[in-house]
Amino acid sequence: MKVKITDQNESRIAFTLEDADVAFANAMRRVMMVEVPTMAVEFVDFHDNNSAMYDEVVAHRLGLIPISFDPKMYNFAEECVCEGKGCSQCQVYFVLDKKGPCVIYSGDLKSTDETVKPVDPNFPIVELLDGQSLKLDAIAQLGKGEAHVKWQAAIAAYKYAKNNDTKFNFTVETVSGLEPSYIVQKAAEVIGKKAEEFREQLKEVK
């Protein structure tokens, strides 16, 4: 099996996968989209919200904001040393306190970890009119796209190379805070781990 990168920038990577079959290509595509862990807002505690949007709508918008983070620094809450209670190794807190008139953007979210922040500070969240205000605390944590689309790492697609059913041309575009090359590498790691687990389970079959 061979991999050759044909194009790459900050948001997109294209590569050719050779000497593979459609089952493996499908597995790569799916894992890149929904099994590579990303970070997103999961819990929101509202202290004040008299904007035109209900709490649930604001929380939904916050959850869909892609967040940049270092995947080496955070664990899944259920796998953390805190046993899911929440700590600095599995959660990041954001605070927001604004009064109108103004438009609240993703860049207005203040993080407890300066390395964890929205990938773009210009995502609009809600507009506040004169006399309106919004104050909240939000908690972001790791998750996978198979649980909710807000944790989807990328949009991935492939097509057969001309006259060759063992060669696939992939395009992967990040929709998260992860670099496209990392998503591809992590997906391969996930598939490898699955194969190893399957191999170990087969040893128990009699």
Helices and strands as residue ranges (DSSP letters): E 2-8, E 12-18, H 22-34, E 38-49, H 55-63, E 67-68, G 77-79, E 91-99, E 102-105, G 106-108, E 110-111, E 117-118, E 124-128, E 133-143, G 149-151, E 154-161, E 164-174, H 180-202
